């Protein structure tokens, strides 16, 4: 009897060993059935912790064909929340190029004959499953060595939904392809790093303004032989009986600034007149100056990126004083080489005293930053 029991025990032990070997062999076969996805990556639009508008762009190369109605599964770890992500927030491409450009049509829920279905567990550490459509080679399946690109979100506020980054750390995302029966085909994992913050970069641009005249000495020349005609200043100080133009303009003001609030240019006269010892020719509106009547006035003609004040245009009614008056302004923008052309006119009467007359005009450009 003992021998019989001993023999049974040996048989029982042998059966257990055989079962264990078969079980071990079965598990090993299942693992080796799934190949490894290659060229696998996930690019984040922003790696900073807790950023709320983050786009994920996945790219991988399929080792094995994925058939019609097959699946691509993205399994996210705890910390990456898939809530609110749906088909409208995603793009899916597959073909033989890297990156692929052939778009698959996505719909929420189940796939159909021509549309790839998207299912999302909507959870922290959720799973997004793409089920390929059932007809149409090249838009409902992909071949071995084809590339797949999946874009989720747009990395911007508004519009489509994005991911929110978790806290600082390294997070593993699993990517798998499956057949129509959800059996594994290929698989792989991606590690993405979320960092504390970006690298702060600073720069300082100093405020600046340049302001100049192309000529700092202009003149009316001489009234001779009892002439009282109206004269105009020229840059060569000889004067003329007609308004100067172009290169012979008596002076041109040029201003540049990085102030975005615009520029204001003012003018005032040191004497409010042309003076010679105790004699003077008073300032007046240029539009009123006429031969035979004493008067001296400023006005402006052509400009670029500046606007003449109406009182100082070529029918000027403005009169120079010792106080600053706005003669030109610009729009609220930075300026580079904005110009305005200045003109001066004067006349005398038959009794104007002989002498050398002079005045100084002061122009001030003020920029708003």
Secondary structure, DSSP 8 states (H G I E B T S, - for coil): -HHHHHHHHHHHHHHHHHHHHHHHHHHHHHHHHSEE-EEEEEEES--BTT-S-B-EEEEEE-SS-B-TT-EEEEE--TT-B-TT--GGGEEEEEESSSS---EE-EEESS--SS-EEEEE--SBT-EEEEE--SS-TTTS-B-TT-EEEEEE--SSSSSS--B---SSEEEEEEEEEE-TT--EEEEEEEEEEEBS------------EEEEES-S--BB----TT----EE-BTTSB-BSS---GGG-SEEEEEEE--TT-EEEEEEESSSEEEETTEEEEB--GGG--TTS-EEEEEEEEEES-EE-GGGSTT------SS-EEEEE--SS-EEEEEEEEEEEEE--TT---S--B--EEEEEEE--
